[in-house]
């Protein structure tokens, strides 16, 4: 594109023989130059407005332990499983170079589904550990055998810790009485251990006032 200076120079350097001295020509030349100036000024103004635009805020979810993970919605970190946190940044803060993008993990909604990324509500369980048991088993064939048991009771949300503490002797007596009726062969099988859980749960729940035993977790189960 010709600059304004070159256009002025071109107009001034015309030879006299090529200049049109008609009245219309004398009027049109200044008008043409004025229009050209207006066009240039408008173009400069647009460029300034473009540069003055404020950066658009963008939000994404990332992991505090793995900031290279970027997702477009809440969820869990695909690396460590921690809950993602929301972050809002300006576009100018977004990485633009290959070096910045090298270690970034970005998953769209569809990719998150394919990667089996999902969110779950973590609920704190009401767990009550029991003291260790060493109990003689029912006499079977061969020498007398005994069981060593460590277990934790999973209680319902409405269970009260004071009642559990007060009834600990009763709970232990109930479990010992049930174990005394079992033979080693019964408890060596998976089905036998599962049935023992159900039997202990039912017996303890029969005398609890607040709450109930929902499950029993074996920490240690040894038969000697």
TIPA-618817 format. One record per residue: residue number from 0; residue in three letters; chain; x, y, z negated of N, C-alpha, C in turn. Coordinates in Angstrom, 1 decimal. Each point is the difference from the previous one (the first is absolute). Layout:
# TIPA-618817
(NUM, 'ALA', 'A', (X, Y, Z), (X, Y, Z), (X, Y, Z))
...
END
This chain:
# TIPA-618817
(0, 'UNK', 'A', (0.9, -1.2, 0.0), (-0.9, 1.2, 0.0), (0.9, 1.2, 0.0))
(1, 'UNK', 'A', (-0.4, 1.0, 0.8), (0.8, 1.2, 0.1), (-0.2, 0.8, -1.3))
(2, 'UNK', 'A', (1.1, 0.6, -0.5), (-0.1, 0.9, -1.2), (-0.6, 1.3, 0.4))
(3, 'UNK', 'A', (-0.4, 0.8, -1.0), (-0.6, 1.3, 0.3), (1.1, 0.9, 0.6))
(4, 'UNK', 'A', (1.2, -0.1, -0.5), (1.1, 0.8, 0.5), (0.2, -0.2, 1.5))
(5, 'UNK', 'A', (0.0, -1.3, 0.3), (0.3, -0.4, 1.4), (-1.1, 0.5, 1.0))
(6, 'UNK', 'A', (-1.3, 0.0, -0.6), (-1.1, 0.5, 0.8), (0.1, 1.5, 0.3))
(7, 'UNK', 'A', (0.5, 0.7, -1.1), (0.2, 1.5, 0.1), (1.1, 0.3, 1.0))
(8, 'UNK', 'A', (1.1, -0.8, -0.1), (1.1, 0.2, 0.9), (-0.4, -0.3, 1.4))
(9, 'UNK', 'A', (-0.8, -1.1, 0.2), (-0.4, -0.3, 1.4), (-0.8, 1.0, 0.6))
(10, 'UNK', 'A', (-0.9, 0.6, -0.9), (-0.9, 1.1, 0.6), (0.8, 1.2, 0.3))
(11, 'UNK', 'A', (1.0, 0.4, -0.8), (0.7, 1.2, 0.2), (1.0, -0.1, 1.2))
(12, 'UNK', 'A', (0.5, -1.2, 0.3), (1.1, -0.2, 1.0), (-0.6, -0.2, 1.4))
(13, 'UNK', 'A', (-1.3, 0.0, 0.1), (-0.6, -0.1, 1.4), (0.6, 1.1, 0.9))
(14, 'UNK', 'A', (0.3, -0.3, 1.2), (0.4, 1.0, 0.9), (-1.1, 0.9, 0.4))
(15, 'UNK', 'A', (0.3, 1.2, 0.3), (-1.1, 1.0, 0.4), (-0.9, -0.5, 1.1))
(16, 'UNK', 'A', (0.6, -0.7, 0.9), (-0.8, -0.5, 1.1), (-1.1, -1.0, -0.3))
(17, 'UNK', 'A', (0.3, -0.7, -1.2), (-0.9, -1.1, -0.4), (-1.1, 0.5, -1.0))
(18, 'UNK', 'A', (0.2, 1.3, -0.5), (-0.9, 0.5, -1.0), (-1.3, 0.5, 0.7))
(19, 'UNK', 'A', (-1.1, -0.4, -0.5), (-1.3, 0.4, 0.5), (-0.4, 1.3, -0.7))
(20, 'UNK', 'A', (-0.1, 1.1, 0.6), (-0.3, 1.3, -0.6), (-1.5, 0.3, 0.0))
(21, 'UNK', 'A', (-0.8, -1.0, 0.2), (-1.5, 0.3, 0.1), (-0.5, 0.2, -1.4))
(22, 'UNK', 'A', (-1.0, 0.8, -0.2), (-0.5, 0.3, -1.3), (-0.4, -1.3, -0.8))
(23, 'UNK', 'A', (-0.6, -1.0, 0.6), (-0.4, -1.2, -0.7), (1.2, -0.7, -0.5))
(24, 'UNK', 'A', (1.2, 0.0, 0.7), (1.2, -0.7, -0.4), (0.5, 0.7, -1.2))
(25, 'UNK', 'A', (0.0, 1.3, 0.0), (0.5, 0.8, -1.2), (-0.8, -0.3, -1.2))
(26, 'UNK', 'A', (-1.3, -0.2, 0.1), (-0.8, -0.3, -1.2), (0.1, -1.5, -0.4))
(27, 'UNK', 'A', (0.2, -0.9, 0.9), (0.0, -1.4, -0.3), (1.3, -0.5, -0.7))
(28, 'UNK', 'A', (1.1, 0.6, 0.3), (1.3, -0.4, -0.6), (0.0, 0.2, -1.5))
(29, 'UNK', 'A', (-0.3, 1.2, -0.5), (-0.1, 0.2, -1.5), (-1.0, -0.9, -0.7))
(30, 'UNK', 'A', (-1.1, -0.2, 0.7), (-1.0, -0.9, -0.6), (0.5, -1.5, -0.1))
(31, 'UNK', 'A', (0.7, -0.4, 1.0), (0.5, -1.4, 0.0), (1.0, -0.1, -1.1))
(32, 'UNK', 'A', (0.9, 1.0, -0.2), (1.0, -0.1, -1.0), (-0.7, 0.0, -1.4))
(33, 'UNK', 'A', (-1.0, 0.8, -0.2), (-0.7, 0.1, -1.3), (-0.7, -1.4, -0.3))
(34, 'UNK', 'A', (-0.6, -0.6, 1.0), (-0.6, -1.3, -0.2), (1.1, -1.1, -0.4))
(35, 'UNK', 'A', (1.2, 0.1, 0.6), (1.0, -0.9, -0.3), (0.5, 0.2, -1.4))
(36, 'UNK', 'A', (0.1, 1.2, -0.5), (0.5, 0.3, -1.3), (-1.1, -0.6, -1.1))
(37, 'UNK', 'A', (-1.2, 0.2, 0.3), (-1.1, -0.5, -0.9), (0.1, -1.5, -0.1))
(38, 'UNK', 'A', (0.2, -0.7, 1.2), (0.1, -1.4, 0.0), (1.1, -0.5, -0.9))
(39, 'UNK', 'A', (1.2, 0.6, 0.2), (1.2, -0.4, -0.8), (-0.2, 0.2, -1.5))
(40, 'UNK', 'A', (-0.7, 1.2, -0.4), (-0.2, 0.2, -1.4), (-1.0, -1.0, -0.6))
(41, 'UNK', 'A', (-1.0, -0.3, 0.8), (-1.0, -1.0, -0.5), (0.7, -1.4, -0.3))
(42, 'UNK', 'A', (0.9, -0.4, 1.0), (0.7, -1.2, -0.1), (0.9, 0.0, -1.3))
(43, 'UNK', 'A', (0.7, 1.1, -0.3), (0.8, 0.1, -1.2), (-0.8, -0.1, -1.2))
(44, 'UNK', 'A', (-1.2, 0.6, 0.0), (-0.9, 0.0, -1.2), (-0.4, -1.4, -0.3))
(45, 'UNK', 'A', (-0.3, -0.8, 1.1), (-0.5, -1.4, -0.2), (1.1, -0.8, -0.6))
(46, 'UNK', 'A', (1.3, 0.2, 0.4), (1.1, -0.8, -0.5), (0.2, 0.3, -1.5))
(47, 'UNK', 'A', (-0.2, 1.3, -0.4), (0.1, 0.4, -1.4), (-1.1, -0.7, -0.8))
(48, 'UNK', 'A', (-1.2, 0.0, 0.5), (-1.1, -0.6, -0.7), (0.2, -1.5, -0.2))
(49, 'UNK', 'A', (0.6, -0.6, 1.0), (0.3, -1.4, -0.1), (1.0, -0.3, -1.1))
(50, 'UNK', 'A', (1.0, 0.8, -0.1), (1.1, -0.2, -1.0), (-0.5, 0.3, -1.4))
(51, 'UNK', 'A', (-1.0, 0.9, -0.1), (-0.5, 0.4, -1.3), (-1.0, -1.0, -0.6))
(52, 'UNK', 'A', (-0.4, -1.0, 0.8), (-1.0, -1.0, -0.5), (0.5, -0.7, -1.2))
(53, 'UNK', 'A', (-0.9, -0.2, -1.0), (0.4, -0.7, -1.3), (0.0, -1.5, 0.3))
(54, 'UNK', 'A', (1.0, -0.7, -0.6), (0.0, -1.4, 0.1), (-1.2, -0.7, -0.6))
(55, 'UNK', 'A', (-0.5, -1.0, 0.7), (-1.2, -0.7, -0.4), (0.4, -1.0, -1.1))
(56, 'UNK', 'A', (-0.7, 0.0, -1.1), (0.2, -1.0, -1.1), (-0.4, -1.4, 0.4))
(57, 'UNK', 'A', (0.8, -0.9, -0.4), (-0.3, -1.4, 0.4), (0.1, -0.9, -1.3))
(58, 'UNK', 'A', (-0.9, -0.9, -0.2), (0.1, -0.9, -1.2), (0.2, -1.4, 0.4))
(59, 'UNK', 'A', (0.7, -0.7, -0.8), (0.3, -1.4, 0.1), (0.2, -0.7, -1.3))
(60, 'UNK', 'A', (0.1, -1.3, -0.1), (0.2, -0.7, -1.2), (1.4, -0.7, 0.1))
(61, 'UNK', 'A', (0.7, 0.1, -1.1), (1.4, -0.6, 0.0), (0.2, -0.6, -1.4))
(62, 'UNK', 'A', (1.2, -0.7, -0.1), (0.3, -0.8, -1.2), (1.1, 0.8, -0.7))
(63, 'UNK', 'A', (-0.1, 0.1, -1.3), (1.0, 0.7, -0.8), (1.4, -0.7, 0.0))
(64, 'UNK', 'A', (-0.1, -1.3, 0.2), (1.3, -0.8, 0.0), (0.5, -0.2, 1.4))
(65, 'UNK', 'A', (-0.9, 0.1, 1.0), (0.4, -0.1, 1.4), (-0.6, 1.1, 0.8))
(66, 'UNK', 'A', (0.6, 1.2, 0.0), (-0.6, 1.2, 0.6), (0.0, -0.1, 1.5))
(67, 'UNK', 'A', (0.7, -1.0, 0.6), (0.0, -0.2, 1.4), (-1.4, -0.6, 0.5))
(68, 'UNK', 'A', (-0.8, -0.4, -0.9), (-1.3, -0.6, 0.4), (-1.0, 1.1, 0.1))
(69, 'UNK', 'A', (-0.6, 0.2, 1.2), (-1.0, 1.0, 0.2), (-1.3, -0.7, 0.5))
(70, 'UNK', 'A', (-1.1, 0.2, -0.6), (-1.3, -0.6, 0.4), (-1.1, 1.1, 0.1))
(71, 'UNK', 'A', (-1.0, -0.2, 0.8), (-1.0, 1.0, 0.2), (-1.2, -0.1, -1.0))
(72, 'UNK', 'A', (0.2, -0.9, -0.9), (-1.1, -0.2, -1.0), (0.5, -0.6, -1.3))
(73, 'UNK', 'A', (-0.7, 0.0, -1.1), (0.5, -0.6, -1.2), (0.2, -1.5, 0.1))
(74, 'UNK', 'A', (0.8, -0.6, -0.8), (0.3, -1.4, 0.0), (1.2, -0.4, -0.8))
(75, 'UNK', 'A', (0.5, -1.1, 0.2), (1.2, -0.5, -0.7), (1.2, 0.0, 0.9))
(76, 'UNK', 'A', (1.2, 0.2, -0.6), (1.2, 0.0, 0.8), (0.3, -1.4, 0.5))
(77, 'UNK', 'A', (0.2, -0.1, 1.3), (0.3, -1.4, 0.6), (1.3, -0.6, -0.4))
(78, 'UNK', 'A', (0.9, 0.8, -0.7), (1.3, -0.5, -0.4), (-0.1, -0.5, -1.5))
(79, 'UNK', 'A', (-0.5, 0.9, -0.9), (0.0, -0.3, -1.4), (-1.4, -0.3, -0.6))
(80, 'UNK', 'A', (-1.0, 0.4, 0.7), (-1.4, -0.2, -0.5), (-0.5, 1.1, -0.9))
(81, 'UNK', 'A', (0.8, 1.1, -0.2), (-0.5, 1.0, -0.9), (-1.1, 0.9, 0.7))
(82, 'UNK', 'A', (-0.8, 0.6, -0.8), (-1.0, 0.9, 0.6), (0.6, 1.2, 0.7))
(83, 'UNK', 'A', (-0.5, 0.3, 1.2), (0.5, 1.2, 0.7), (-0.5, 1.3, -0.6))
(84, 'UNK', 'A', (0.7, 1.0, 0.1), (-0.4, 1.4, -0.4), (-0.2, 0.9, 1.2))
(85, 'UNK', 'A', (-0.9, 0.9, -0.2), (-0.3, 1.0, 1.1), (1.0, 1.1, 0.0))
(86, 'UNK', 'A', (0.4, 0.4, 1.2), (0.9, 1.1, 0.2), (-0.4, 0.9, 1.1))
(87, 'UNK', 'A', (0.0, 1.3, -0.2), (-0.4, 0.9, 1.0), (1.3, 0.9, 0.4))
(88, 'UNK', 'A', (0.3, 0.0, 1.3), (1.1, 0.7, 0.5), (-0.4, 0.9, 1.2))
(89, 'UNK', 'A', (0.9, 1.0, 0.3), (-0.2, 0.7, 1.3), (0.6, -0.8, 1.1))
(90, 'UNK', 'A', (-0.4, 0.3, 1.2), (0.5, -0.7, 1.2), (1.5, 0.2, 0.1))
(91, 'UNK', 'A', (0.5, 1.2, -0.4), (1.4, 0.3, 0.2), (0.9, -0.8, -0.9))
(92, 'UNK', 'A', (-0.7, -0.6, -1.1), (0.8, -0.9, -0.9), (0.1, -1.4, 0.5))
(93, 'UNK', 'A', (-0.8, -0.3, 1.0), (0.0, -1.4, 0.6), (1.3, -0.2, 0.7))
(94, 'UNK', 'A', (0.6, -1.2, -0.2), (1.2, -0.4, 0.7), (-0.1, 0.1, 1.5))
(95, 'UNK', 'A', (0.9, 0.6, 0.7), (-0.1, 0.1, 1.5), (1.2, -0.7, 0.7))
(96, 'UNK', 'A', (1.1, -0.3, -0.7), (1.1, -0.5, 0.7), (0.0, -1.6, -0.2))
(97, 'UNK', 'A', (0.8, -0.6, 0.9), (0.0, -1.5, -0.1), (0.6, -0.4, -1.3))
(98, 'UNK', 'A', (1.0, 0.8, -0.6), (0.6, -0.4, -1.2), (-1.0, 0.1, -1.2))
(99, 'UNK', 'A', (-0.9, 1.0, 0.1), (-1.1, 0.1, -1.1), (-1.0, -1.2, 0.1))
(100, 'UNK', 'A', (-0.3, -0.4, 1.2), (-1.0, -1.1, 0.2), (0.6, -1.4, -0.1))
(101, 'UNK', 'A', (1.3, -0.1, -0.1), (0.6, -1.3, 0.0), (-0.5, -1.0, -1.1))
(102, 'UNK', 'A', (-0.2, 0.5, -1.2), (-0.4, -0.9, -1.1), (-1.4, 0.2, -0.4))
(103, 'UNK', 'A', (-0.8, 0.6, 0.8), (-1.4, 0.3, -0.3), (-0.9, -1.2, 0.4))
(104, 'UNK', 'A', (-0.9, -0.3, -0.9), (-1.0, -1.1, 0.3), (-1.4, 0.7, 0.1))
(105, 'UNK', 'A', (-0.6, 0.0, 1.1), (-1.3, 0.6, 0.2), (-1.0, -1.0, 0.5))
(106, 'UNK', 'A', (-1.1, -0.1, -0.7), (-1.0, -1.0, 0.4), (-1.3, 0.7, 0.2))
(107, 'UNK', 'A', (-0.6, -0.2, 1.2), (-1.3, 0.5, 0.3), (-1.1, -0.9, -0.7))
(108, 'UNK', 'A', (-1.2, 0.4, 0.1), (-1.1, -0.8, -0.6), (0.0, -1.4, 0.5))
(109, 'UNK', 'A', (0.1, -0.2, 1.3), (-0.1, -1.4, 0.6), (1.3, -0.8, -0.5))
(110, 'UNK', 'A', (1.1, 0.6, 0.0), (1.2, -0.7, -0.4), (0.0, -0.3, -1.4))
(111, 'UNK', 'A', (-0.6, 0.8, -0.8), (-0.1, -0.3, -1.5), (-0.9, -1.3, -0.1))
(112, 'UNK', 'A', (-1.0, -0.1, 0.8), (-0.9, -1.3, -0.1), (0.8, -1.2, 0.4))
(113, 'UNK', 'A', (0.8, 0.2, 1.1), (0.8, -1.1, 0.5), (1.1, -0.4, -1.0))
(114, 'UNK', 'A', (0.5, 1.0, -0.7), (1.1, -0.3, -1.0), (-0.6, -0.5, -1.3))
(115, 'UNK', 'A', (-1.3, -0.2, 0.0), (-0.7, -0.4, -1.2), (0.3, 0.9, -1.2))
(116, 'UNK', 'A', (0.0, 1.3, 0.2), (0.1, 1.0, -1.0), (-1.4, 0.4, -0.5))
(117, 'UNK', 'A', (-0.2, -0.2, -1.3), (-1.3, 0.3, -0.5), (0.1, 0.6, -1.4))
(118, 'UNK', 'A', (-1.1, 0.5, -0.5), (0.0, 0.6, -1.4), (-0.8, -0.9, -0.9))
(119, 'UNK', 'A', (0.4, -0.1, -1.2), (-0.8, -0.8, -1.0), (-0.1, 0.8, -1.3))
(120, 'UNK', 'A', (-1.0, -0.2, -0.7), (-0.2, 0.6, -1.3), (0.7, -0.9, -1.1))
(121, 'UNK', 'A', (1.0, 0.5, -0.6), (0.7, -0.8, -1.0), (-0.7, 0.2, -1.4))
(122, 'UNK', 'A', (-0.5, -1.1, -0.6), (-0.7, 0.1, -1.3), (0.9, -0.6, -1.1))
(123, 'UNK', 'A', (0.1, 0.7, -1.1), (0.8, -0.5, -1.1), (-0.8, -1.0, -0.7))
(124, 'UNK', 'A', (0.6, -1.2, -0.2), (-0.7, -1.1, -0.6), (0.2, 0.0, -1.5))
(125, 'UNK', 'A', (-1.0, -0.5, -0.7), (0.0, -0.1, -1.5), (0.6, -1.4, -0.4))
(126, 'UNK', 'A', (1.3, 0.0, -0.2), (0.7, -1.3, -0.2), (0.4, -0.1, -1.5))
(127, 'UNK', 'A', (-0.2, -1.1, -0.6), (0.3, -0.3, -1.4), (0.9, -1.2, -0.1))
(128, 'UNK', 'A', (1.3, 0.1, -0.3), (0.8, -1.1, -0.1), (-0.2, -0.8, -1.3))
(129, 'UNK', 'A', (0.2, -1.3, 0.2), (-0.1, -0.9, -1.2), (1.4, -0.5, -0.4))
(130, 'UNK', 'A', (0.1, -0.3, -1.3), (1.2, -0.6, -0.5), (0.2, -1.4, 0.6))
(131, 'UNK', 'A', (1.2, -0.5, 0.0), (0.3, -1.3, 0.6), (-0.6, -1.1, -0.8))
(132, 'UNK', 'A', (-0.4, -1.1, 0.8), (-0.6, -1.1, -0.6), (1.0, -1.2, 0.2))
(133, 'UNK', 'A', (0.1, -0.9, -1.1), (0.6, -1.3, 0.1), (-0.9, -0.9, -0.6))
(134, 'UNK', 'A', (-0.7, -0.9, 0.8), (-1.1, -0.8, -0.5), (0.2, -1.4, 0.5))
(135, 'UNK', 'A', (-0.3, -0.9, -1.0), (0.0, -1.4, 0.3), (-1.2, -0.4, 0.9))
(136, 'UNK', 'A', (0.2, -0.8, 1.0), (-1.1, -0.4, 0.9), (-0.6, -1.3, -0.5))
(137, 'UNK', 'A', (-1.1, -0.4, 0.6), (-0.7, -1.2, -0.3), (0.9, -1.2, 0.3))
(138, 'UNK', 'A', (-0.1, -1.0, -0.8), (0.9, -1.2, 0.2), (-0.4, -0.7, 1.2))
(139, 'UNK', 'A', (0.9, -0.3, 0.9), (-0.2, -0.8, 1.2), (0.9, -1.2, 0.0))
(140, 'UNK', 'A', (0.3, -0.5, 1.1), (1.0, -1.1, 0.1), (1.4, 0.5, -0.2))
(141, 'UNK', 'A', (0.8, -0.7, -0.8), (1.3, 0.5, -0.2), (0.1, 0.9, -1.2))
(142, 'UNK', 'A', (1.2, 0.7, -0.1), (0.2, 0.8, -1.2), (-0.9, 1.2, 0.0))
(143, 'UNK', 'A', (-0.2, 0.6, -1.3), (-0.8, 1.2, -0.1), (0.7, 1.2, 0.7))
(144, 'UNK', 'A', (-0.8, 0.8, 0.7), (0.5, 1.1, 0.7), (-0.7, 1.3, -0.5))
(145, 'UNK', 'A', (0.6, 1.1, 0.4), (-0.5, 1.3, -0.5), (0.2, 1.0, 1.1))
(146, 'UNK', 'A', (-0.7, 1.1, -0.1), (0.0, 1.1, 1.0), (0.5, 1.3, -0.6))
(147, 'UNK', 'A', (0.8, 0.7, 0.7), (0.4, 1.4, -0.3), (-0.7, 0.9, 0.9))
(148, 'UNK', 'A', (-0.7, 1.0, -0.5), (-0.9, 0.8, 0.8), (0.2, 1.5, -0.4))
(149, 'UNK', 'A', (0.2, 0.8, 1.0), (-0.1, 1.5, -0.1), (-1.0, 0.5, 1.0))
(150, 'UNK', 'A', (-0.9, 0.8, -0.5), (-1.1, 0.4, 0.8), (-0.4, 1.5, -0.3))
(151, 'UNK', 'A', (-0.7, 0.6, 0.9), (-0.6, 1.4, -0.1), (-1.4, -0.1, 0.3))
(152, 'UNK', 'A', (-0.8, 0.6, -0.8), (-1.5, 0.1, 0.3), (-0.3, 1.3, 0.7))
(153, 'UNK', 'A', (-0.7, -0.2, 1.1), (-0.5, 1.2, 0.7), (-1.4, 0.3, -0.5))
(154, 'UNK', 'A', (-0.2, 1.1, -0.7), (-1.3, 0.4, -0.6), (-0.8, 0.9, 0.9))
(155, 'UNK', 'A', (-1.3, 0.1, -0.2), (-0.8, 0.9, 0.7), (0.2, 1.4, -0.5))
(156, 'UNK', 'A', (-0.4, 1.0, 0.7), (0.3, 1.4, -0.4), (-0.7, 0.4, -1.3))
(157, 'UNK', 'A', (-1.1, -0.6, -0.3), (-0.7, 0.3, -1.3), (0.5, -0.7, -1.2))
(158, 'UNK', 'A', (1.1, -0.8, 0.2), (0.6, -0.8, -1.2), (0.7, 1.0, -0.9))
(159, 'UNK', 'A', (-0.1, -0.3, -1.3), (0.6, 0.9, -1.0), (1.3, -0.7, -0.6))
(160, 'UNK', 'A', (1.1, 0.8, 0.0), (1.2, -0.6, -0.5), (-0.1, -0.3, -1.5))
(161, 'UNK', 'A', (-0.7, 0.8, -0.8), (-0.1, -0.3, -1.4), (-0.7, -1.4, -0.3))
(162, 'UNK', 'A', (-1.0, -0.3, 0.8), (-0.7, -1.3, -0.1), (1.0, -1.1, 0.4))
(163, 'UNK', 'A', (0.8, 0.2, 1.0), (0.9, -1.0, 0.5), (1.0, -0.3, -1.1))
(164, 'UNK', 'A', (0.6, 1.1, -0.7), (0.9, -0.2, -1.0), (-0.6, -0.7, -1.2))
(165, 'UNK', 'A', (-1.2, 0.3, -0.3), (-0.7, -0.6, -1.2), (-0.3, -1.5, 0.3))
(166, 'UNK', 'A', (-0.3, -0.3, 1.3), (-0.3, -1.4, 0.3), (1.2, -0.8, 0.5))
(167, 'UNK', 'A', (1.2, 0.5, -0.1), (1.1, -0.8, 0.5), (0.1, -1.4, -0.6))
(168, 'UNK', 'A', (-0.1, -0.1, -1.3), (0.0, -1.3, -0.6), (-1.0, -1.0, 0.5))
(169, 'UNK', 'A', (-1.2, 0.6, 0.3), (-1.1, -0.9, 0.5), (0.3, -0.3, 1.4))
(170, 'UNK', 'A', (0.5, 0.9, 0.8), (0.4, -0.3, 1.4), (1.1, -1.1, 0.1))
(171, 'UNK', 'A', (1.0, 0.1, -0.9), (1.1, -1.0, 0.0), (-0.5, -1.3, -0.4))
(172, 'UNK', 'A', (-0.9, 0.0, -1.0), (-0.6, -1.3, -0.5), (-0.8, -0.7, 1.1))
(173, 'UNK', 'A', (-0.7, 0.8, 0.8), (-0.8, -0.5, 1.1), (0.9, -0.6, 1.0))
(174, 'UNK', 'A', (1.0, 0.6, 0.4), (0.9, -0.5, 1.1), (0.8, -1.2, -0.5))
(175, 'UNK', 'A', (0.4, 0.0, -1.3), (0.7, -1.2, -0.5), (-0.9, -1.2, 0.0))
(176, 'UNK', 'A', (-1.2, 0.2, -0.4), (-1.0, -1.1, -0.1), (-0.3, -0.6, 1.4))
(177, 'UNK', 'A', (-0.1, 0.9, 1.0), (-0.2, -0.5, 1.4), (1.2, -0.8, 0.5))
(178, 'UNK', 'A', (1.2, 0.5, -0.3), (1.3, -0.6, 0.5), (0.1, -1.4, -0.7))
(179, 'UNK', 'A', (-0.4, -0.1, -1.3), (0.2, -1.3, -0.7), (-0.9, -1.1, 0.7))
(180, 'UNK', 'A', (-1.0, 0.4, 0.7), (-0.8, -1.1, 0.7), (0.5, -0.4, 1.4))
(181, 'UNK', 'A', (1.0, 0.7, 0.4), (0.5, -0.2, 1.4), (1.2, -1.0, 0.0))
(182, 'UNK', 'A', (0.0, -0.9, 1.0), (1.2, -0.9, 0.2), (0.9, 0.7, 1.0))
(183, 'UNK', 'A', (1.3, -0.4, -0.1), (1.0, 0.6, 0.9), (-0.4, -0.2, 1.5))
(184, 'UNK', 'A', (-0.6, -1.2, 0.3), (-0.3, -0.3, 1.4), (-1.1, 1.0, 0.5))
(185, 'UNK', 'A', (-0.9, 0.4, -0.9), (-1.0, 1.0, 0.4), (0.5, 1.3, 0.4))
(186, 'UNK', 'A', (1.0, 0.5, -0.8), (0.6, 1.3, 0.2), (1.1, 0.1, 1.1))
(187, 'UNK', 'A', (0.5, -1.1, 0.4), (1.0, 0.0, 1.0), (-0.5, 0.3, 1.4))
(188, 'UNK', 'A', (-1.3, -0.2, 0.1), (-0.7, 0.3, 1.3), (-0.4, 1.4, 0.1))
(189, 'UNK', 'A', (0.0, 0.6, 1.2), (-0.5, 1.4, 0.2), (-1.4, 0.1, -0.5))
(190, 'UNK', 'A', (-0.8, -0.9, 0.4), (-1.4, 0.0, -0.4), (-0.2, 0.0, -1.5))
(191, 'UNK', 'A', (0.9, -0.7, -0.7), (-0.1, -0.1, -1.4), (0.3, 1.4, -0.7))
(192, 'UNK', 'A', (1.0, 0.7, 0.5), (0.3, 1.3, -0.5), (-1.1, 1.0, 0.3))
(193, 'UNK', 'A', (-0.6, -0.1, 1.2), (-1.1, 0.9, 0.3), (-1.2, -0.2, -0.9))
(194, 'UNK', 'A', (-0.3, -1.3, -0.2), (-1.2, -0.3, -0.9), (0.3, 0.4, -1.5))
(195, 'UNK', 'A', (1.3, -0.1, -0.4), (0.3, 0.5, -1.3), (-0.3, 1.5, -0.2))
(196, 'UNK', 'A', (0.3, 0.8, 1.0), (-0.3, 1.4, 0.0), (-1.5, 0.2, -0.2))
(197, 'UNK', 'A', (-0.8, -0.6, 0.7), (-1.4, 0.2, 0.0), (-0.5, -0.5, -1.4))
(198, 'UNK', 'A', (0.5, -1.0, -0.6), (-0.4, -0.5, -1.3), (0.3, 1.0, -1.1))
(199, 'UNK', 'A', (1.3, 0.5, 0.1), (0.4, 1.0, -1.0), (-0.8, 1.3, 0.1))
(200, 'UNK', 'A', (-0.3, 0.4, 1.2), (-0.8, 1.3, 0.2), (-1.4, -0.2, -0.6))
(201, 'UNK', 'A', (-0.6, -1.1, 0.3), (-1.4, -0.2, -0.5), (0.0, -0.1, -1.5))
(202, 'UNK', 'A', (1.0, -0.6, -0.6), (0.0, -0.1, -1.5), (0.2, 1.3, -0.6))
(203, 'UNK', 'A', (0.9, 0.8, 0.5), (0.3, 1.3, -0.6), (-1.2, 1.0, 0.2))
(204, 'UNK', 'A', (-0.5, 0.0, 1.2), (-1.2, 0.9, 0.3), (-1.2, -0.3, -0.9))
(205, 'UNK', 'A', (0.0, -1.2, -0.5), (-1.2, -0.4, -0.8), (-0.1, 0.7, -1.3))
(206, 'UNK', 'A', (1.1, 0.5, -0.5), (0.0, 0.7, -1.3), (0.4, 1.5, 0.1))
(207, 'UNK', 'A', (0.4, 0.5, 1.1), (0.4, 1.4, 0.2), (-1.3, 0.9, 0.0))
(208, 'UNK', 'A', (0.0, 1.1, -0.7), (-1.1, 0.9, 0.0), (0.1, 1.1, 1.1))
(209, 'UNK', 'A', (1.2, 0.6, 0.1), (0.2, 1.0, 1.0), (0.9, -0.5, 1.1))
(210, 'UNK', 'A', (-0.5, 0.0, 1.2), (0.8, -0.4, 1.1), (0.1, -1.5, 0.1))
(211, 'UNK', 'A', (0.8, -0.5, 1.0), (0.2, -1.4, 0.2), (1.3, -0.3, 0.7))
(212, 'UNK', 'A', (0.4, -1.2, 0.0), (1.3, -0.4, 0.7), (-0.4, -0.3, 1.5))
(213, 'UNK', 'A', (0.6, 0.7, 0.9), (-0.3, -0.1, 1.4), (1.0, -1.1, 0.7))
(214, 'UNK', 'A', (1.2, 0.0, -0.6), (1.0, -1.0, 0.6), (1.1, -0.2, -1.0))
(215, 'UNK', 'A', (0.8, -1.1, 0.3), (1.1, -0.3, -0.8), (1.2, -0.2, 0.9))
(216, 'UNK', 'A', (1.1, 0.7, -0.3), (1.2, -0.2, 0.8), (1.0, -0.8, -0.8))
(217, 'UNK', 'A', (0.5, -1.1, 0.6), (1.0, -0.8, -0.7), (1.4, 0.7, 0.3))
(218, 'UNK', 'A', (0.7, 0.3, -1.0), (1.4, 0.5, 0.1), (1.0, -1.1, 0.0))
(219, 'UNK', 'A', (-0.3, -1.0, -0.9), (0.9, -1.1, -0.1), (-0.9, -1.2, -0.3))
(220, 'UNK', 'A', (0.3, -1.2, 0.6), (-0.8, -1.2, -0.2), (0.9, -1.2, 0.1))
(221, 'UNK', 'A', (0.4, -0.5, -1.1), (1.0, -1.1, 0.0), (-0.6, -1.2, -0.8))
(222, 'UNK', 'A', (0.1, -1.2, 0.6), (-0.4, -1.2, -0.7), (1.2, -0.9, -0.3))
(223, 'UNK', 'A', (0.2, -0.3, -1.2), (1.1, -0.9, -0.4), (-0.4, -1.3, -0.7))
END
